[in-house]
Amino acid sequence: MSKTHSDIGLIGLAVMGQNLALNVADHGFQISVYNRTTATMESFVAANPDTPGGLVGFATLEDFVQSLAKPRKMIILVKAGKPTDAVIDGLVPLLEEGDIIIDGGNAHWLDTIRREKDLAEKGIRFVGSGVSGGEEGARFGPSLMPGGALSAYEEIEPVWTAIAAKVDAETGKPLSGGAPGKPIVGGVPCATYIGANGAGHYVKMVHNGIEYGDMQMICEAYALLTGLLGLTPGECGEIFAEWNQGVLDSFLIEITADILKQEDPATGKPFVDIVLDTAGQKGTGKWTSVSALDLGVPAPTVAEAVFARFISAVKDERVAASKILAGPSAKFEGDRDAFISAVHDALYCSKICSYAQGFQLMSAAEAEYNWTLNFGEIAKIWRGGCIIRARFLQKITEAYTREAHLKNLLLDPYFKDEIDRTQKNWRSVVAAAAQYGVPAPTFYSALAYYDSYRAARLPANLLQGQRDFFGAHTYERVDQPRGKYFHLDWPEPGRPQLEM
């Protein structure tokens, strides 16, 4: 028998909404659901009559709102942007002071800051929560990154920690075994309060940017193994499966092994060989790169991953160019097994640098938006449920436990030692990619980032001179205090140098 009032509500019954609603109901919470298309709601409720908590459907927003226990808590899972604003506008006249709206979509963090401010003035609390893990994560346990007023999170915390993915308390490994009506019991939930207003959605955006980098790095490793060694997709799949037993153990490596071993049902050929080599993107990787540019944070690896998708999209142009532009003709003649090991290390080192950039970006955003972020906790909740979940994240958690205000992951003793141990292989792979003409933009950019970050002196001294010459932008001197600027009265180009 259903309760008089539901514990929580959800608006938007597309795939993610339906799966998240079932997850909530499986954990014993009664959930009210509403969808603009009533037939979708009705068929969803009819198809799931026996969940532990119960699903209750409503045809109107008014009835939906009245069905919720106070303070009312409702999740919005609709398309980001104007559709989210439209739902909020429809809800506001129906709500009371202290009610809570939770946006679980991939909203831009500045939109979340605006919405939280506007709703606070009306007495309504707003939570912008990142939800990562795709359909399966939503159904059996996502990684949840809520931001907003702490009082609002405290109200939804019992639901959020219940439905989140769980990891082993000692090892940090994701717990598996969830099934419809039988959620995972025990473990550490992959949900924590991130910070004020847009902090949750910002951290989710950076998560997605790191995800772009991870995916592109894996693709570059695959391209090197097939392009230089001539390995089949199936052979590559076996290699990735082996890599998944070590430091690269992750969801993305695991599914890569499965994808590479998959045959196309229609032709019997390797699945990846019949897939068109173009890739789309929904914007969060671009947002991450734009934010890095705005905040002046070096995050080249994520940007290169975004650009790699852009260049993949100009398929016809690339095919035409391939008939005109020449590259190296030499064939790789090195040791096969040694090169496979080197590609593993190049992928690992590039991954470390990519995550270092992501955490640097979050640190800059923390200062810019006056947030208080706990980077160790962020790494913890990424260990399970989300797309970038990996063994590697346990080491990041440990790094921030050792030093909460760590300037850069590369400075942590563990990661320093790992780079020292493997960078020779990393450099050999980047050199081979250039020598044999295999594009590897994230491998290149990650190495350039590492070498730039460890350089006590960069050629920006010459750059300062150039800017002062053509634009009188001034320069600083090594023999004067930082922040003191000078200008030289330059001669016309081509004339003799100034005399002292």
C-alpha positions in Angstrom: 0.0 0.0 0.0 1.4 3.4 -1.0 2.1 6.2 1.5 -0.1 9.3 1.6 2.9 11.3 0.4 6.0 10.3 -1.6 9.5 10.7 -0.2 10.7 12.3 -3.4 9.5 13.1 -7.0 11.1 13.0 -10.5 10.2 14.9 -13.6 11.3 13.6 -17.0 11.0 10.0 -17.9 13.5 9.5 -20.7 15.9 6.7 -20.2 18.0 8.3 -17.5 14.9 9.4 -15.6 13.2 6.0 -15.7 16.4 4.3 -14.5 17.0 6.7 -11.7 13.4 6.5 -10.5 13.6 2.7 -10.4 16.9 3.0 -8.4 15.2 5.3 -5.9 12.2 2.9 -5.6 14.4 -0.1 -5.2 15.9 1.4 -2.1 12.5 1.6 -0.4 11.7 5.3 -1.1 8.3 6.0 -2.6 8.7 8.2 -5.7 6.2 10.3 -7.6 6.9 10.6 -11.3 5.7 13.1 -13.9 6.3 13.4 -17.6 5.0 15.9 -20.1 3.7 13.1 -22.3 1.3 11.3 -19.9 1.3 8.1 -21.9 5.0 7.7 -21.2 4.4 8.0 -17.5 1.5 5.6 -17.5 3.3 2.9 -19.4 6.4 3.2 -17.1 4.3 2.9 -13.9 2.3 0.0 -15.3 5.5 -1.8 -16.3 6.9 -1.6 -12.8 4.2 -2.4 -10.3 6.1 -4.1 -7.6 9.2 -2.0 -6.6 10.0 -2.0 -2.9 9.3 1.7 -2.4 6.6 2.2 -5.0 6.2 4.3 -8.1 3.2 6.7 -8.3 2.4 8.5 -11.5 0.7 11.9 -12.0 -0.7 13.5 -15.1 -0.5 17.1 -13.9 2.3 19.1 -12.2 -0.2 20.3 -9.6 -1.1 16.8 -8.5 2.6 15.7 -8.7 3.7 18.5 -6.3 0.8 17.9 -3.9 1.8 14.2 -3.7 5.2 15.0 -2.1 6.0 15.0 1.6 7.2 18.4 2.9 9.7 19.9 2.4 9.0 18.7 -1.1 12.0 17.2 -2.9 11.8 16.8 -6.7 14.4 15.8 -9.3 14.4 17.3 -12.8 15.9 15.1 -15.5 15.1 16.9 -18.8 17.3 18.5 -21.5 19.6 21.1 -20.2 19.1 24.8 -20.9 15.7 26.3 -21.8 13.7 23.0 -21.1 15.1 23.0 -17.5 14.1 26.6 -17.1 10.6 25.9 -18.4 10.1 23.1 -15.9 11.4 25.3 -13.0 9.1 28.1 -14.1 6.1 25.7 -14.0 7.0 24.5 -10.6 7.7 27.7 -8.8 4.0 28.9 -8.4 3.2 25.5 -6.9 5.9 25.3 -4.3 6.4 26.6 -0.7 9.3 28.1 1.2 11.9 25.4 1.9 11.0 23.1 -0.9 13.9 21.7 -2.9 14.4 21.4 -6.7 17.2 19.1 -7.8 18.6 19.4 -11.4 20.2 16.1 -12.3 21.1 17.0 -15.9 24.3 18.1 -17.5 23.7 21.8 -16.8 26.2 24.5 -17.4 27.5 25.6 -13.9 26.8 29.3 -14.6 23.1 28.4 -15.2 23.1 26.5 -12.0 24.5 29.5 -10.1 21.8 31.8 -11.7 19.0 29.4 -10.9 20.2 28.8 -7.3 20.3 32.6 -6.7 16.9 33.3 -8.3 15.2 30.5 -6.4 16.8 31.4 -3.1 15.2 34.8 -3.4 11.8 33.0 -3.6 12.6 30.8 -0.6 13.1 27.7 -2.7 16.2 25.6 -2.3 18.1 24.4 -5.4 20.6 21.6 -5.8 22.6 21.2 -9.0 23.7 17.6 -8.9 26.1 15.9 -11.3 24.9 12.3 -12.1 27.5 10.1 -13.8 27.4 6.5 -14.9 25.0 6.5 -17.9 21.9 4.3 -18.0 23.4 1.5 -15.9 24.7 3.9 -13.3 21.4 5.6 -13.0 19.7 2.2 -12.5 22.1 0.5 -10.1 24.3 3.2 -8.6 25.7 6.4 -10.1 28.4 8.8 -8.8 26.5 11.8 -7.5 28.0 15.3 -7.2 25.5 17.6 -5.5 26.0 21.4 -5.1 23.9 24.0 -3.5 22.9 25.0 0.0 24.2 22.5 2.6 20.8 22.4 4.2 19.2 21.2 1.0 21.8 18.5 0.6 21.2 17.4 4.2 17.5 16.9 3.3 18.3 14.7 0.2 21.3 13.0 1.6 19.5 9.8 2.8 18.3 9.2 -0.8 21.5 10.3 -2.5 23.8 8.0 -0.4 21.3 5.1 -0.7 21.1 5.2 -4.5 24.8 6.0 -5.2 27.3 3.5 -6.3 29.2 1.7 -3.5 32.9 0.9 -3.2 34.8 -1.3 -0.8 35.9 0.7 2.3 39.4 -0.7 2.3 40.4 -1.1 -1.3 38.1 1.5 -3.0 37.0 -1.1 -5.6 33.4 -0.8 -6.9 31.0 -3.3 -5.4 29.0 -5.2 -8.0 25.9 -7.3 -8.0 23.0 -4.9 -8.0 19.9 -6.2 -9.6 16.3 -5.0 -10.0 14.7 -4.9 -6.6 17.9 -6.1 -5.0 20.3 -3.1 -4.5 23.9 -3.4 -3.2 24.0 -3.4 0.6 27.1 -1.9 2.4 30.1 -0.2 1.1 31.0 3.5 0.9 28.6 5.6 -1.2 29.9 7.5 -4.1 28.1 10.7 -3.2 29.2 13.7 -1.2 28.4 17.4 -0.8 30.6 19.2 -3.3 30.0 22.9 -2.4 27.8 26.0 -2.9 25.6 26.8 -5.9 27.2 25.5 -9.2 30.0 23.5 -7.6 28.4 20.1 -8.2 27.8 20.8 -11.9 31.2 22.2 -12.4 32.9 19.2 -10.9 30.7 17.0 -13.1 31.8 19.0 -16.1 35.5 18.5 -15.2 34.7 14.8 -14.8 33.4 14.7 -18.3 36.4 16.6 -19.6 38.7 14.1 -18.0 36.5 11.4 -19.6 37.1 12.9 -23.0 40.9 12.7 -22.4 40.7 9.1 -21.1 38.7 8.0 -24.2 41.0 9.7 -26.7 44.2 8.3 -25.0 42.8 4.8 -25.2 42.0 5.4 -28.9 45.5 6.6 -29.5 46.9 3.5 -27.8 44.7 1.3 -30.1 45.8 3.3 -33.2 49.5 2.7 -32.3 49.0 -1.0 -31.7 47.1 -1.5 -35.0 49.0 1.0 -37.1 52.6 0.2 -36.2 52.3 -3.4 -35.1 49.5 -4.5 -37.4 47.6 -6.1 -34.6 44.0 -7.2 -35.2 41.2 -5.7 -33.0 40.8 -9.0 -31.3 44.5 -9.1 -30.4 44.2 -5.5 -29.1 41.2 -6.6 -27.0 43.3 -9.2 -25.3 46.0 -6.7 -24.6 43.5 -4.2 -23.1 42.0 -7.0 -21.0 45.5 -7.8 -19.6 46.1 -4.1 -19.0 42.9 -4.0 -17.0 44.5 -6.3 -14.4 47.1 -3.7 -13.4 47.4 0.1 -12.8 45.1 0.9 -15.8 42.2 -1.1 -14.3 39.2 1.0 -15.1 35.7 0.9 -16.6 36.8 2.4 -19.9 39.7 -0.1 -20.3 37.4 -2.9 -19.5 34.7 -1.9 -22.1 37.5 -1.2 -24.6 38.6 -4.8 -24.4 35.0 -6.0 -24.9 34.4 -3.7 -27.8 37.6 -4.7 -29.6 36.7 -8.4 -29.2 33.2 -7.9 -30.5 32.2 -9.2 -34.0 29.8 -7.3 -36.2 26.6 -9.5 -36.3 25.9 -8.6 -39.9 29.3 -9.3 -41.4 31.3 -11.3 -38.9 34.1 -8.7 -39.2 35.5 -7.0 -36.2 32.9 -4.6 -34.9 35.3 -1.6 -34.8 36.3 -2.1 -38.4 32.8 -1.5 -39.7 32.2 1.6 -37.4 32.6 5.0 -39.1 35.6 6.9 -37.7 33.8 10.0 -36.7 32.8 11.1 -33.2 30.3 13.6 -31.8 30.3 15.4 -28.5 27.6 17.0 -26.3 29.5 20.0 -25.1 30.9 19.3 -21.6 34.4 18.7 -22.9 34.3 22.0 -24.8 33.0 23.7 -21.6 35.9 22.3 -19.7 38.4 23.7 -22.2 36.7 27.1 -22.4 36.7 27.3 -18.6 40.4 26.4 -18.5 41.1 29.2 -21.0 39.0 31.7 -19.0 40.7 30.8 -15.7 44.2 30.7 -17.3 44.8 27.1 -16.3 46.9 24.8 -18.6 44.6 21.9 -19.6 45.9 21.0 -23.1 45.1 17.3 -22.9 41.3 17.7 -22.5 41.4 20.4 -25.3 43.3 18.1 -27.6 40.7 15.3 -26.9 37.9 17.7 -28.0 39.8 18.8 -31.1 40.4 15.2 -32.0 36.6 14.7 -32.1 36.3 17.8 -34.3 38.8 16.6 -36.8 37.3 13.2 -36.9 34.0 14.8 -37.9 35.5 16.2 -41.2 35.5 12.7 -42.7 35.1 13.5 -46.4 37.8 16.2 -46.1 40.2 13.8 -44.5 39.6 11.2 -47.1 40.3 13.7 -49.9 43.4 15.0 -48.0 44.7 11.4 -47.6 45.1 11.2 -51.4 47.2 14.4 -51.6 49.2 14.7 -48.4 52.1 12.3 -47.7 53.5 11.1 -44.5 56.4 8.7 -43.5 56.7 5.5 -45.5 59.0 3.7 -43.1 57.7 0.6 -41.3 58.1 -0.1 -37.6 60.8 -2.8 -37.0 61.2 -2.6 -33.2 60.5 -5.3 -30.6 56.7 -6.0 -30.6 56.4 -6.9 -26.9 58.6 -4.0 -25.8 56.5 -1.6 -27.8 53.2 -2.9 -26.3 54.7 -2.4 -22.8 55.8 1.1 -23.9 52.3 2.0 -25.1 50.9 0.9 -21.8 53.3 3.3 -20.0 52.6 6.1 -22.3 48.8 5.7 -21.7 49.4 5.6 -17.9 51.7 8.7 -17.9 49.4 10.7 -20.1 46.5 9.8 -17.8 48.3 11.1 -14.8 48.9 14.4 -16.5 45.4 14.7 -17.7 44.0 14.2 -14.2 46.6 16.6 -12.8 45.2 19.2 -15.2 41.6 18.5 -14.2 42.3 18.9 -10.5 44.3 22.1 -11.2 41.3 23.4 -13.0 39.0 22.6 -10.1 41.4 24.3 -7.8 41.3 27.5 -9.9 37.5 27.4 -10.0 37.3 27.0 -6.3 39.1 30.3 -5.9 37.2 32.0 -8.7 33.7 31.1 -7.4 34.5 31.1 -3.7 33.8 27.4 -3.3 35.4 25.0 -0.7 36.2 21.8 -2.5 37.5 18.6 -1.0 39.6 17.1 -3.7 40.2 13.8 -1.8 36.4 13.4 -1.5 35.9 14.2 -5.1 38.4 11.5 -6.1 36.6 9.1 -3.7 33.2 9.5 -5.3 34.7 8.9 -8.7 35.9 5.5 -7.7 32.6 3.9 -8.5 29.5 4.5 -10.6 30.9 7.1 -12.9 32.4 6.6 -16.4 36.0 7.3 -15.3 35.9 4.9 -12.3 39.3 3.3 -12.0 41.8 1.8 -9.5 43.9 4.9 -10.2 41.5 7.1 -8.3 42.3 5.4 -5.1 45.9 6.8 -5.5 44.5 10.3 -6.1 42.4 10.0 -2.9 45.5 8.9 -1.0 47.5 11.8 -2.5 45.0 14.4 -1.2 44.9 12.6 2.1 48.6 13.1 2.4 48.4 16.8 1.3 45.0 18.4 1.2 46.3 21.5 -0.6 48.5 19.6 -3.1 49.4 22.1 -5.9 49.6 19.4 -8.6 49.3 15.6 -8.6 52.7 15.4 -10.3 54.2 16.6 -7.0 52.8 13.8 -5.0 55.6 11.2 -4.2 53.6 8.3 -5.6 52.9 9.9 -8.9 56.4 11.4 -9.1 57.8 7.9 -8.7 55.4 6.4 -11.3 56.4 9.0 -13.9 60.1 8.5 -13.1 59.6 4.8 -13.6 57.7 4.9 -16.9 58.6 8.2 -18.7 61.3 6.6 -20.8 58.7 4.4 -22.5 56.3 7.3 -22.7 58.9 9.4 -24.6 59.7 6.5 -26.9 56.1 6.1 -27.9 55.6 9.8 -28.6 58.7 9.8 -30.7 57.5 6.7 -32.6 54.1 8.3 -33.2 55.8 11.3 -34.7 58.4 9.2 -36.7 55.8 6.9 -38.2 53.0 9.4 -38.7 50.4 8.1 -36.2 48.4 11.1 -34.7 48.5 11.0 -30.9 47.5 14.5 -29.8 46.7 13.6 -26.2 50.0 11.7 -25.7 51.9 14.6 -27.3 50.1 17.3 -25.2 50.4 15.4 -22.0 54.2 15.1 -22.4 54.6 18.7 -23.4 52.6 19.6 -20.3 54.9 17.5 -18.1 58.0 18.9 -19.6 56.7 22.5 -19.3 55.6 22.1 -15.7 59.0 20.7 -14.7 60.9 23.4 -16.5 62.5 26.1 -14.3 62.8 28.3 -17.4 60.6 28.4 -20.5 61.1 30.5 -23.7 58.4 32.9 -22.5 61.2 35.4 -22.0 61.5 35.8 -25.7 57.7 36.0 -25.9 57.7 38.9 -23.5 60.3 40.6 -25.7 58.1 40.1 -28.8 55.0 41.5 -27.1 56.9 44.6 -25.9 58.4 45.1 -29.4 55.2 45.1 -31.4 52.7 46.3 -28.8 54.6 48.0 -25.9 53.1 45.4 -23.6 56.1 45.7 -21.2 58.2 42.9 -19.7 59.5 41.8 -16.3 63.2 41.4 -15.5 65.0 38.5 -13.7 67.1 41.1 -11.7 64.0 43.0 -10.4 61.1 42.0 -8.2 58.1 40.2 -9.7 55.3 42.5 -10.7 57.6 45.4 -11.7 57.3 46.1 -15.4 59.6 47.8 -18.0 59.4 48.9 -21.6 62.2 49.3 -24.1 62.2 51.9 -26.8 62.7 49.5 -29.7 64.3 50.6 -33.1 62.4 50.0 -36.3 62.7 46.3 -37.5 65.9 45.7 -39.3 67.8 48.6 -37.8 70.9 48.2 -35.6 70.3 47.3 -32.0 70.1 49.9 -29.3 73.3 50.9 -27.7 73.6 51.2 -23.9 
